[in-house]
Amino acid sequence: MHVKRHALSAPHSSTSYQLTSYHYGTPGAGKKIYIQAALHADEVPGMLVAQFLRRELEALDAAGKVHGEIILVPAANPIGLAQAIQGAPFGRFDLTTGINFNRAYLHVAEELKRTLEGKLGPDAQANVAEIRRQALALVQAQQPKTDADALKKTLLAMAIDADIVLDLHCDNEAVLHIYAGTPLADAIAPLARLMGAHAVLLALAAGGEPFDEACSRLWWDLQAHFPNVPIPPACVSTTVELRGEMEVEYGLAEQDADNLLRFLALNGVIKREVGELPPALCAATPLEGVEPLLAPHPGVLVYTRKLGDKVKAGDGLADVIDPVSGDTTTVRCTTDGVFFARSAHRHVLRGMNIGKVAGASAFRSGDLLSQ
């Protein structure tokens, strides 16, 4: 194991940020795995999971049981970790630019469509190697204009040529759920079973250029552009939402780390017991089928259904109560599905997102992720 420290700030800056990554195994000796936690720096559960991962990976590496390369970034956003507003952590958006730290990553496919012309052939693995080489070069050629740009370049440069990318997040209040590209459904199914996911949300393009798609979407975009040569979806990149922000517990973190390691063992990257996979808790559904529930007016928010409940169209999930008049509005879903996420706030304003239901039928389009 060795440690790398990546400078993010320009010389003589008034602030100085540094990113730390941990490296296990041998590059080129097998699959490459990239794992990061807390890209949204106020989403803490992943950082605790990373502590258990680091302990286990160090032991496995020392024992010669890492068959490939694993990169772990336990705190992926030092800029966001340093941000607070009147005592409250604020790690989702860059205070300098207002941009979400998990948006606006470089999508290299458009440039690759030009540079790969005439360089791909009938050998799928040779195509994968050439695409990875060029994709990495494009990321490394970026010229960051801000510290946040430097952070995004550094993270993406470590992940763009990986076989598996695990981006650990959490929601406000939620059951465990997973986002991934539609072509990766079969590849992430074992992960969903191991982690106990209550929703697996798939899309070809979620909108906004999030980190996981910057690593994975280029593969099916290129396959669509070059239909006469084999280009497999060579990066299994996924966002794992580790329940809610307040679920920072040793027991859960150790369990999550163990299940992530079982997934790596299943993929032949580490020598470790996999065990029997638990049954799936859900079927994968389209991200376009997620129904956001909005507050109809200001008021006190009272949930009447539990997270993880399976609901039917027309079911009431929450009440919003005007604190002065007492007038109450029941918020109902319009689709069958799983009630998988909700707000931690108990007084809301009109139009605030107060919950999400994962339905089986696509009905939305455009930018599909909440800001």
N, C-alpha and C positions, 0 to 999 in steps of 0.2 A: 504494500500500500504506500502511496505517496500523496502528498498534499500540494495543490497548486493555489496560488493567490493571484487574482487577476485585478489589476488596477483599472478603475473605471473613470476616474476624474482626470481632467486636464492638469498639467503642471501649474502650480501656484494658485490653484482654486481655493476659494474661501472654505470649501468643504472637501473632504477626501473620502471616497467610497472604495471599498475593496470587496471582491467576491471570492469565496473559498470553495474549492471543489476537492473531493476525495476520489482517488483513482485506485481501482483494484484489478488484479489480473494482468493480462498481457494483450495489448492491442494487436489485432490480426490473428489471434489464436482461436477465435470463435466469434460468436455473436457479440455485438456491441450493445450495451444497455445504458440508458441515461435515465436517471431519476432525479427529480427536483421537488422541493417543498416550498410552499408559501411564496409563490410568485406574487399573489396578493398578500402583502406582508402582514396584514391583520387577520389572516386565516391561519391560526396557530396549530391545529391538530397535526398537520403534516410535519411540522418541525419536530414535534415529539416523536412521531413515527420514525423520522430520520435518525434519531438517537439510537433507537433499537436496531435499525438497519445498519448503522455504522458499526455498532458493537459486533453484530453477527458477521458482517462482511469482512471485518478485520480478522476474525477468527478463521473464517473460511479461506481467506487469502493466505494467511500464515500456514494453513494446513495444505495448501496447494489444491484447493477444491473450487477455485474459480476458473472456469474453462472458457475464457473469452475476456472481454473488457467491460467493467462496470464503472460508471461515473456517478457519484452521488453529490448533489448540491443541497445541503440540509437547510440552507436559508437563502433562497434564490433572489431575494430582493433587499439588499442592504439599504437602498435608497428609501424604500417604503418603510423599513423598520425604524428609520430615523425620523419619520414624520409623525406628528401628533398635532391635534387642534384642541386647545384648551384642555389638555390632559387626556384626550381620547385618541387612541391609535388610529391612524388613517393611512392604510397601506394599499388601497385598491387603485387609487389614481395618483399620478405624479402631480404634486402640488405646483410644480413649475409650469407644466403645460396643460394640466387637466386631462391628460390622456390615460386611459385604463392601462395598467401595466401588462395586462394580458390581451392587448389589441395591437394592431398595426405592425405585426412582424412581417419581415420580407418574404413575399411569395415568389420564389425563384422560378416557378414553372414558366412564366411568360418569357423570361430571358432564355431559359433552357430550350424552349421550342425553336429558337433561332440557332443557338450554338450547337445543338445536338443534330441538326439537319445533316444527314449523310454519314453520321457516326454510330448509328445503332444497327444491329443485325439480328440474326436468328437465335443467338445465344443469350438467353434471359439473364444469366449471371454476369456475363460481360456487359450487358446493358446496365444492370444495376450498379456495377463498379464504376462505369463511366459517368452515369448520372450522379452518383454520390461524389465523385471527384469534382465534377463541375459545380454541383450545388454548393459544396463546401468552399470552393474558390470564390463563388459569387458572394457568399456570406462574409468571407474574410476580406473581400475587397470593399466592403461598406466603409464609408467615412462618417462616423457618428458626429452629430452636431450638438448633442447634449449628453449628460451622464446617463440618462434613461436610454438613449440610443445605444450608448456603449454597453450598457447592461444587456439589452436585447441582442446585440451582436454577439456578445460573449456567450450567452446562454445558447443561442441558436447554433453557433459554431461548434459547440460541444455535442449538440444533439442531431444536427441535420443529416449526418451519415450513420445514425444508429439503426439497429434492427428493431429495438423496442424502446419507446419513450413513455415514461410514467410521470405525469404532471399531477402532483398531489395538491388538491384544493379542499375547500369545504364551502357549504352554503351558510345562510343566516341561521336557519333552523331546518333540519332535513334528516331524512334517512339516507343511507349511503346510496349513491347513484353514479353513473358513468356516462361520459360523452365520448364518442368516437366517430370515425368516418364509416359510412355505410359499407364500403368494401371490406372493412375489418371486422365485421360482425362475428364471423366464425373464429377468428383469431383471439378476440377478447372474451368470447363466451366462457372459457375456463376461468379467466380473471374475475368475471362477474359472479360466477358460482363460488369461487374461493372467498371473495370479499363480502358476499351476501348482499349484492346490489338489489335494490327494490325497483330500480328503473335503469334501463340501458338505452340511451338516446342517440340515435344515428342520423347523420346528415352527410351529404356530399360536400356541402359548404355551409357553415353556420353563419358566416358573415362576420366582418370586423377583423379578420386575419388573426385569430388567437394562436398561441404558441403551439398547441398540439397539431393544428392544421398546417402550420408552417413546415412541420416535419413530415406530415403524411399526405396532404392533399396533392402535392406535386406529382405523386406517383400515378394517381388515376387521371389527373389532368393531362399528363404526358401520354398515358395509354390512349386516351381519347384523341389526342392530336396525332399520334403515330400508331394508327390501328393495325398496321401490317407488320409490326415487330412486337415481340413479347416484352411487356413491362409489368411485372407483378407489383402489388401493393407492398413494397419492401420494407416499409417502416410501420410497425404496429404502435401507433402513437395514440394515447388516450388521456383524458382528464378524469381523475378519480376524485369524486367529491366525498370527503370523509365526514359525512353527517353535518352537524352544525358547529358554529364557532365556539360554543361553550363546552363542547364535548372533548375536553383536553384531560384525558385520564390515562394512567399508566396501563391499566388492563386493556382498554381499547387499543391504545397505541401499540402495545406488544402483540396483540392479536392481529392487527392490521399489518405490522411489519412481517410477522410470521407468514401470513397469507401471500404477501407480495413476494417473499422469498420462495414460497412453494411454487408460485407462478414462474419465477426464474428457473427453478429446478425442473419444472415441467418443460421448459424450453431449452434445457440442456446447458444452461450457463453456469450453474453451480451444482456441486454434488451434495445433495441434501434430500431428505425424505420428503416425498410429495404427499403420500397418503391418498385416501379416497376423496374425490371431489364431492362436496355437498350438492344436493339438488338445486337447480335454478329457482330463484324466488320470483322471477318474472321473465317474460319474453321481451326481446328487444323491440323498441317502437321508434317511429320517426320523430326526430326533434321537431319537425313541422307539426306534429300532433300534440305538442305540449300546450296546454291552455293556461295563460297567465290570468290570475284572478285579481281584479282591481277593486279598491275601496270605492263605493259609490258616493260617499260623502265623508266629511270628517267625523271622528268619533272614537269611542272605546271599542277595541277589537277583542272579541271573544270567540275562540275557536270551538267548534262543536264536533269536529271530527279529528281523529288522531293521525299523525304522520304515519304513512305506510298503509293507511286504509284504502281498500278498493271501493271506489265510488261509482255511482250511476249518474247519467245526465239528469239534472234537476235536483240532485241532492244538495242540501245546505251544508256548507263547510264552516261557515263563520257568521257571526252577527256583528254589525257595526252599529253602535248605540250613540245617539246624540246625547252628550252629557248634560245638556241644559233641558231639552224638551223630553228626553227619554225615547224619542222616536227611534225605532229599530228596523234595520234592513238586513235581511238574510242574504248572504252572498252564496250563490249556487253555481255549480259547474254546469257546463252544457255538453260535456263529453263523458263517456265512460272511461275510467282509467284508475291510476294510482295517485293518491295525494302524497307527493314526495317532498315538497319543500314549502316553507312558509316564513313569514316575517317574525323577527324577534321583538318588534315594537308592538306595544299594546294601545297606543293612541296613534291614529293614522290620519292623513289628509286625503282629500279626494284624489283619486287616480293612482295612489300608491299601490305597488304590487304586494299583495298579501298572501299569495300562494301560487303553487303550480301543480297541475294535474297532467300526468303522462298518459295520453290517449293513443290508441292504436291507429287512428286514421289521420293522415296529414291534412291540414286545412290552412296552415300559415305559409308565408313565403317571405323573402327578404332577409333582413338581419334577425336571426332567431335567438340570439343570446341577450340576456338582460345586461344592462350597462353596469 
